[in-house]
Structures are given as structure tokens and as C-alpha cells.
Amino acid sequence: MSEESRQPGLARLFLVNPDSILGLMIFSVVLAIQEETTPPLVLALVSMAGVFALWVAHVFAHTVAGHSITQDHRVSLVTSFRHSVADAWPMFAWTAPSVSVLLVAPLFGWTGPEAANISLDVMFGTLFVFGYLVFAYRRRRFVVRVLGGLATALVGSFVVGVELVARYIH
């Protein structure tokens, strides 16, 4: 039985893996560095383009050097590619709530900065849910789940902040 077939409900839909967090963080960094005058729909497209670039790099790297390196040395590149795509697609799934905010922003009359701020808030909330689910799957008590969710959101905020500071210094 594979790891993902043992994961309950939402974990199968939104695979809980490290790629998911990477997708969320790349999305938020690309979103945060865009011009304030950028319309929400453009923010969504450019931010998802950043996630797509990471996804392609990730799938390529895991196809060549990740899933194809096994003990029996007989895994084809096609099989390796399929496994890489299956592992990496949550990079998009976990960004869906934040992208949705940007897509519906014109309906609410939100400006680019308003939509970006709400989208980033949703992204940090999504990180909280991610951390909560990780500790729920580990069968931890409710308090530990909440603390794990908070820690995940705070670490995600810190990483995005460090990336933004590095980009602005350069």
C-alpha cells in the first residue's frame, strides 16, 4: 500500500508533502514582489507562472535524479516522470485558495494591493491548515495540532520575509 493511499480524506486531494509548502512560498514571494499597480488577474497569472517554473524544475530534477534512483536500478524515466508529476502537483492544489482570491477580486472591486494582501493572508491560513493536517495525521492532540499549524504559518511567514528582504537588498 502506498503512502498516499493510507492518507485520509483531504490528504489524498491535497497531498501533504514538502512540495506543497514550496509551491505556497514561491507563490507568495512572486505575489509580494509585483508592482502595486498590477491588476489582480495579472497578479494571479504571474504568481502561478512562478509556481509553474518551480514545478517544471522540480519534476525534471526528480525525474532525472530522484525517483529514477532506486536500489534495483531498473526504474524507467517514464515511470520516474509519472511519480514526479504525482508528487509535485500539490504545488498547484495548495495555492488554489490564494489564487481564488485574486480571481474573484474584480467582483468585489478590490485593487491589486488589497487583493494581494488578502491573498497573502489566505496563503498563511493555508499554511496553518497544512501544519494542522500534518499533526492530525500524526494523531497528535488538538493543542499540538493548533500549535503545529501556527508554527508552520509562522515559519512560512519568516521564509517569505527573508526572501523578500534578500530581493530588496539586491
C-alpha positions in Angstrom: 0.0 0.0 0.0 1.4 3.3 -1.0 1.9 6.3 1.4 -0.8 8.4 -0.3 -3.4 5.6 -0.3 -3.1 5.5 3.5 -3.6 9.2 3.9 -7.2 10.2 5.0 -9.7 12.4 3.0 -8.1 15.8 2.3 -4.6 14.4 2.2 -5.5 12.4 -0.9 -7.0 15.5 -2.5 -4.3 18.0 -1.3 -1.3 15.7 -0.9 0.5 16.8 2.2 4.2 16.8 1.2 7.2 19.2 1.1 6.4 20.3 -2.5 3.1 21.8 -1.3 4.9 24.2 1.1 7.4 25.1 -1.6 4.6 26.0 -4.0 2.9 28.2 -1.4 6.1 30.0 -0.6 7.1 30.6 -4.2 3.6 31.8 -4.9 3.7 34.3 -2.1 7.2 35.6 -2.9 6.3 36.2 -6.5 3.0 37.8 -5.5 4.6 40.1 -2.9 7.4 41.4 -5.2 5.0 42.5 -8.0 4.2 46.2 -8.6 1.4 47.7 -6.5 -0.4 48.9 -9.7 -0.7 45.4 -11.1 -4.3 44.2 -11.6 -5.4 41.2 -9.5 -5.8 38.9 -12.6 -2.2 39.7 -13.7 -1.1 39.0 -10.1 -2.7 35.6 -10.3 -1.1 34.8 -13.7 2.4 35.9 -12.8 2.4 34.3 -9.4 1.2 31.0 -10.9 3.8 31.3 -13.6 6.4 31.3 -10.8 4.9 28.2 -9.3 4.8 26.6 -12.7 8.5 27.3 -13.2 9.3 25.7 -9.9 7.0 22.8 -10.7 8.8 22.1 -14.0 12.2 22.3 -12.3 11.0 20.0 -9.6 9.5 17.4 -11.9 12.7 17.5 -14.1 15.0 17.1 -11.1 13.1 14.3 -9.5 12.6 12.5 -12.9 16.3 12.5 -13.6 17.8 12.2 -10.1 15.0 11.4 -7.7 12.5 8.7 -8.5 14.8 7.0 -11.0 17.5 6.3 -8.4 16.4 3.2 -6.6 18.0 0.1 -5.3 17.1 -2.1 -8.2 18.3 0.5 -10.8 15.5 -0.5 -13.2 13.1 2.3 -12.9 12.4 3.8 -16.4 12.4 7.6 -16.9 8.7 7.4 -17.9 7.8 5.8 -14.6 10.0 8.2 -12.8 8.3 11.1 -14.6 4.9 9.8 -13.6 5.9 9.6 -10.0 7.5 13.1 -10.1 4.3 14.6 -11.5 2.1 12.8 -8.9 4.4 14.1 -6.1 4.6 17.7 -7.4 1.0 18.6 -8.5 0.1 19.7 -5.0 2.2 22.8 -5.6 -0.8 24.0 -7.5 -3.5 22.5 -5.4 -2.4 24.2 -2.2 -2.2 27.6 -3.9 -5.8 27.3 -5.1 -7.3 29.3 -2.2 -4.9 32.2 -2.7 -5.4 32.2 -6.4 -9.1 32.1 -6.0 -8.9 35.4 -4.0 -7.1 37.1 -6.9 -9.6 35.7 -9.4 -12.7 36.9 -7.6 -11.1 40.3 -6.6 -12.6 42.2 -9.5 -16.1 41.0 -8.5 -15.6 42.7 -5.1 -13.9 45.8 -6.5 -10.6 45.1 -4.8 -7.5 46.9 -6.1 -4.2 45.0 -6.8 -2.7 45.7 -3.3 -5.9 44.8 -1.5 -6.3 41.6 -3.4 -2.6 40.7 -2.9 -2.8 41.3 0.9 -6.0 39.2 1.2 -4.4 36.5 -0.9 -1.3 36.5 1.3 -3.4 36.3 4.4 -5.2 33.3 2.8 -1.8 31.7 2.0 -0.7 32.0 5.6 -4.0 30.5 6.7 -3.4 27.7 4.2 0.0 27.1 5.7 -1.8 26.9 9.1 -4.2 24.2 7.7 -1.3 22.4 6.2 0.6 22.3 9.6 -2.6 21.3 11.4 -3.2 18.4 9.0 0.4 17.1 9.3 0.0 16.9 13.1 -3.5 15.4 12.8 -2.2 12.7 10.6 0.4 12.0 13.3 -2.5 11.6 15.7 -1.4 14.4 18.0 -3.7 16.1 20.5 -5.7 19.1 19.3 -3.5 21.6 21.1 -0.4 20.2 19.4 -2.2 20.3 16.0 -3.1 24.0 16.5 0.5 24.8 17.7 1.9 22.9 14.7 -0.4 24.9 12.4 0.7 28.1 13.9 4.4 27.1 13.7 4.0 26.2 10.1 2.4 29.5 9.3 5.0 31.5 11.2 7.9 29.7 9.7 6.4 30.2 6.3 6.0 33.9 7.0 9.6 34.1 8.1 10.9 32.3 5.0 8.9 34.6 2.7 10.1 37.6 4.7 13.7 36.6 4.4 13.3 36.1 0.7 11.7 39.5 0.2 14.4 41.2 2.3 17.1 39.4 0.2 15.4 40.6 -3.1 15.0 44.2 -1.9 18.7 44.3 -0.7 19.9 43.2 -4.1 
